[in-house]
Amino acid sequence: MLDLDLLPDEYAVCRLPAGSSLPADLVGGPDGGVVSVTWTADEVSIICRADLVPAEATAETPWRCFRVVGPLDLALTGILASLVTPLADARVNILAFSTYDTDYLLVPSVRLAEALATLTHTGHRIAT
């Protein structure tokens, strides 16, 4: 099974209009937590700490963030499935994203206890 870190902060999932620039305060450094940005023709999506949500963004908050301890080999399969499937069976909604080194999983803060219980019950180890 997997080793996971539960990051200490609450996170937000944000949307800015297409073509928006990345707000300067999101490019802060190691104490800014995890920031993920996706630009598409339709929107700019940002995942960031809840206290860093851009003022002009539409945001869903609060979420808690799990990080799969990595780095992971990009050839590995089933990493997200081993997390998402039991959470789906427990009816815990999620948002997942990946980086070159690892995978991240967000769950609503109000569902954190259920997510922790489900993931540990299926054999994953979580450092909080």
C-alpha positions as CSV (number, residue, x, y, z in Angstrom):
1,M,0.0,0.0,0.0
2,L,1.0,3.7,-0.1
3,D,2.5,6.1,2.3
4,L,0.6,9.4,2.4
5,D,1.2,12.8,4.0
6,L,-1.8,14.8,5.1
7,L,-0.7,18.4,4.5
8,P,-1.5,20.7,7.5
9,D,-3.4,23.5,5.7
10,E,-6.8,23.8,4.2
11,Y,-6.9,24.2,0.4
12,A,-9.2,25.8,-2.2
13,V,-10.1,24.9,-5.8
14,C,-10.3,28.1,-7.7
15,R,-11.4,29.3,-11.2
16,L,-10.3,32.4,-13.0
17,P,-11.5,33.5,-16.4
18,A,-9.6,32.2,-19.4
19,G,-6.5,34.2,-20.2
20,S,-6.0,35.4,-16.6
21,S,-2.5,35.9,-15.3
22,L,-1.3,34.0,-12.3
23,P,-1.5,36.2,-9.2
24,A,1.9,37.2,-8.0
25,D,1.2,36.2,-4.4
26,L,0.8,32.5,-5.4
27,V,4.4,32.3,-6.5
28,G,5.8,32.5,-3.1
29,G,8.1,29.7,-2.2
30,P,8.1,26.8,0.2
31,D,5.8,28.2,2.9
32,G,3.0,28.7,0.3
33,G,2.1,25.1,0.4
34,V,1.2,23.2,-2.8
35,V,0.0,25.3,-5.8
36,S,-1.2,23.7,-9.0
37,V,-2.2,25.8,-12.0
38,T,-3.9,24.6,-15.2
39,W,-4.5,26.9,-18.1
40,T,-7.1,25.9,-20.7
41,A,-9.0,27.8,-23.4
42,D,-12.0,28.0,-21.1
43,E,-10.5,28.8,-17.7
44,V,-7.5,29.0,-15.4
45,S,-7.8,26.6,-12.5
46,I,-5.8,27.0,-9.4
47,I,-5.4,24.7,-6.3
48,C,-3.8,26.6,-3.5
49,R,-4.0,27.1,0.3
50,A,-7.3,28.6,1.3
51,D,-5.7,31.7,2.6
52,L,-4.1,32.5,-0.8
53,V,-7.3,32.4,-2.9
54,P,-7.1,35.3,-5.4
55,A,-9.8,37.9,-4.7
56,E,-11.2,37.7,-8.2
57,A,-11.5,33.9,-8.2
58,T,-14.6,31.7,-7.8
59,A,-13.5,29.2,-5.1
60,E,-14.6,26.0,-3.5
61,T,-13.2,25.7,0.0
62,P,-12.2,24.1,2.4
63,W,-10.4,21.0,1.2
64,R,-7.7,18.9,2.8
65,C,-4.8,17.6,0.8
66,F,-3.0,14.2,0.8
67,R,0.4,13.8,-0.9
68,V,1.6,10.4,-2.0
69,V,5.1,10.0,-0.6
70,G,7.4,10.0,-3.7
71,P,9.0,10.5,-6.0
72,L,7.0,7.9,-8.0
73,D,8.1,6.2,-11.2
74,L,6.0,7.6,-14.1
75,A,5.6,4.0,-15.4
76,L,3.7,2.9,-12.2
77,T,0.0,2.2,-12.7
78,G,-2.9,2.1,-10.3
79,I,-1.6,4.7,-7.8
80,L,-4.6,6.9,-8.0
81,A,-7.0,4.0,-8.4
82,S,-5.9,2.5,-5.1
83,L,-6.9,5.8,-3.4
84,V,-9.9,6.9,-5.4
85,T,-11.7,3.5,-5.6
86,P,-12.2,3.0,-1.9
87,L,-13.1,6.7,-1.4
88,A,-15.7,6.4,-4.1
89,D,-17.1,3.3,-2.5
90,A,-17.3,5.3,0.8
91,R,-19.0,8.2,-1.2
92,V,-16.2,10.6,-0.4
93,N,-15.8,13.1,-3.2
94,I,-12.3,13.9,-4.3
95,L,-10.2,16.0,-6.7
96,A,-6.9,14.5,-7.8
97,F,-3.9,16.1,-9.5
98,S,-0.4,15.0,-10.3
99,T,3.1,16.4,-10.6
100,Y,6.2,14.9,-12.2
101,D,7.2,13.4,-8.8
102,T,3.9,12.4,-7.2
103,D,0.1,12.5,-6.9
104,Y,-2.1,14.6,-4.7
105,L,-5.7,14.0,-3.6
106,L,-8.1,16.6,-2.1
107,V,-11.1,15.7,0.0
108,P,-13.6,18.2,1.5
109,S,-12.6,19.1,5.0
110,V,-16.0,18.0,6.3
111,R,-15.3,14.5,4.9
112,L,-11.7,14.2,6.3
113,A,-12.5,11.8,9.1
114,E,-14.2,9.4,6.6
115,A,-11.4,9.7,4.2
116,L,-8.8,8.9,6.9
117,A,-10.7,5.9,8.1
118,T,-11.3,4.6,4.6
119,L,-7.7,5.0,3.5
120,T,-6.2,3.4,6.6
121,H,-8.8,0.6,6.5
122,T,-7.6,-0.2,3.0
123,G,-4.0,-0.4,4.2
124,H,-2.6,3.0,3.3
125,R,-0.3,4.6,5.9
126,I,-0.9,8.3,6.7
127,A,1.4,10.7,8.4
128,T,-0.5,13.7,9.9
